[in-house]
Amino acid sequence: MLLITIVILTMSCSNKESDLSMDFTMTYDNQPLVILENYNYPDGRTIRFTRVSFFISELVIANGIEEVLLSEVNMINLTSSHMDLTGAEEGVSIEYEKLDIENINEVRFNLGLSAAQNSKIPADYPIDNPLSNSAEYWPGWSSYVFAKIEGFIDTDNDGTAESTFAMHLGSDQIKRNIVVSNNSDQDDIDLEFKIDLKKIFEGDQVYDIIGTPNIHSPAQLEEANFLINNWKKQLENPLQD
């Protein structure tokens, strides 16, 4: 498992400490998703994936009295962790330890970046910041790419996924707020986010991946909103231990 552990010390009158774990895995049609393996797109075509990644930003925990900002930004890259079945079952985990706050009842973050973060360019950030990576920025849009899904799709419906697709979702209009209520009475929280990629392409209708295999333009905001709205639904109700 790719594990990021962060120890944060905060000021509080509480004598209790809390831990927060956020585990991210991908599935396809409720089965673990493995990069480069073949799956059935909702219209029956063969699809395989080569990259899935997204930013989360302004990660906050709260208990109704106080709140703590845990992180300005994290890049969740599920590509390398899902190269085989074992990795796909483990995914990526971010852990925050020894938080000086108790009775956490809410975890909040953005899918994507805040307007302030997105108004800057990679050169504005230090090299150890995920936002310093120029590969995640669109100069033409003056925006970061908030989320990426890339792979191959069977355009001629012969059973072989031979044509590339790239869903690059960005711009201020794409940011979505995620609020997770803690239903546990424990101070330590473990949130398991299972992202089913098939459901990202399905809504009231199936995304027309043949008609629009690539999203790289502001003119495609309608398509981008369709995908990001479905992505948001995948993050709103994580399993909790």
N, C-alpha and C positions, 0 to 999 in steps of 0.2 A: 504493500500500500504506500502511495505517496503521502507522506505525513508532514504537515507543517505545524510545529508547536510554538506558541507564543506565550510568554509569561508577562502579564501586565499587572502593575501595582497601582491601585487607585486609593484615594482617600475616602474613608467612610467611618461612621461611628459603630458599624457592625463588627462583631468579632468572628463572623462566619465568612468562609471563602467558598466560591463557586467555580466550577469548571464548565466550559461550553465546548462541545464537539460538534462540528458540522461535517457530515459525510456525504459526498456526492458520487453517485454512480449513474450509469446510463443503461437503459434497457431498450429493446425494440419488441413491441407487441408482448410486453411483460416478461421477456426473456433477456438475460444479460447480453449486452451488445459488445461484439468484438470487432475492432477495426479491421477492415478489408474483407470481412466475411459477407456473404450474400444474404440479403433479406428481401421480403416482398413488400414493395411500395403499396399503398392502399388501392391503387388501380391495377395491381397484379404484376407490374414491371419489376425487374430485378434491380436492387439498389445496394450499394456498399459505401461505407463511409471511410474517409481518410483523416478527418480532423473535426473535432467539436471543442469549442472553447468559449468562454464568456467572462466578462468582468462583473464583479459585485463591488459595491462601494457604500461608504457611510454605514458601516455595520455597527449597530447600536443595541445594547441590552438595557432593559428598564424594569423597574419593579413598582411603578406607580408613584414613587417618592423621588427617586433619583434615576439617572440614566448615565451610561458609560459608553463613550465611543471607543470601540475595540480596534477598528481599522478604517483607514481612509479608502483603501482599494486593495482588492485581491484579484489575480487572474486565476480562474478555474479552467485548467487545460486538461480535459479528460482523454486526450489522444494517447499519450504514452502509457497511461494507466490501464487502457482497455485494449492492449495489443494481444492479450490472450485471455482465456476464460477466468483464470485465477485472478488476474489483475482487474478484470471487469467486475468480478464479484466484490472486490475490495474497494476500488475506486480511489478517490482523493479525499483526504481528511484534513481539516484545519482545526486545531485545538487551541483553546485559550485557557490557561491554568491560573489558579490562585487569584481569581477575581474577587476583590474586596466589596462584594455586594451580595445580598441574600434575597431569596424569594423572587427570583427573576420571573416575570410573567409575560415578557414580550421580547422578541428578537426582531429587529427591523434592518432592512438593507435595500439597496437599489439593485435591480437587474440592469446593468449598464452604469453609466457615470453621471454625476451631477453636472449641471450646466457650467458651474465654475471649473470643474476638472476638464470638461470637454472644450472649454474656451482656450485652453493652452495647447502647446505642441510638445512633442517628445523632448525637444531640446530644453524645455523649461523644467524638466524633472531630473533628479539625480539618477545615476546609472543603475542603482539598486531598486529603483521604483519600477513597477510593471509598466507604467505609462511612459517610460523613456524609450520603449521599443517602437521604432519607426514602422515596423511591419504591421503594427496594430492601428496605424493612423492613415486617414484618407486626406491628403492635401486638397483634392478637388472638392470634397464636402466640408472641409475645415472641421472634421469630426474624427473621433476614434471609431473603430469598429467594435461595437459593444458585444457582439456575439457572432460566432462563425460556425457554419455547418458546411463541410466540403466533402465531395466524394464522386462516385460514378453512378450514372443512371442508364438504363437500357432504353435508348431512344427509339430503336426500330422494333422493339418488343420481340426479340429473338431469344431472350433468356440470358443474354450476356450484357452486363453493365459496362459499356464501352465509352460513354461520353461524360465529360466532367460537368459538375455543377458546383456553384459556390454561393452560398447564402451569407452575405456580409451585411449585418444589420447595425446601423448606426444613425447618428444625429440626435439632437436633444429630444425630438418627439418620440424616440424609441425607448427612452428610459421608463422603467416600470418600478413602482414601489412594492416591496414584499413585506408583509407583516405576519409573523408567526406567533401565535399565543401559546404559552407554555401551559399545558394541561397537567403537568406532573406536579406533585407536592414536594419533589426533591430539589435540593439546591443545584445539583449537577445535572446538566441538560445534554442529551445526545440527540441531535436532529439528523435524520437520514433522508436526504433528498434523492429520490429516484426519478430520473428524467427519462421518460419514454419518448424516444425520437419519433416514433410513428404518430403519436398523438400531437406532436408539434406540427405535422403536416395535415392533420385532420381537424376539422371544426364543423361548421355548418355545411362545408363542402370540402373536397380534397384539393390541396394546393396543386396548381397546374405546373408541375416541375418541368414538363416538356415545353410549355409555352414560355415560361420564365425560369430557366435553369440557373441564371446568375442575377444577383442583386448587387449593383455597384453604382446606382444612380439615384438622386433625389426624386426622380420621376417615378421610382418604384416604391414609394413610401407606403402605398396601400398594401402591397404584397409583404413588405417588411413588417407592417403593423399586424397583419394576419398571423405571421409566424411568431412574433414576439409576444402577442397576447396568449397564444397557446403555450409558449415557453413559460410565461408567468404562471399559468395554471399548474404546471409541473412542479413549481417551487412553493406553492402556497400551503400545501398540506403535507408536510414531511411526517414520517413516522417518528415517534418520540419514545425514548427509553427513560 
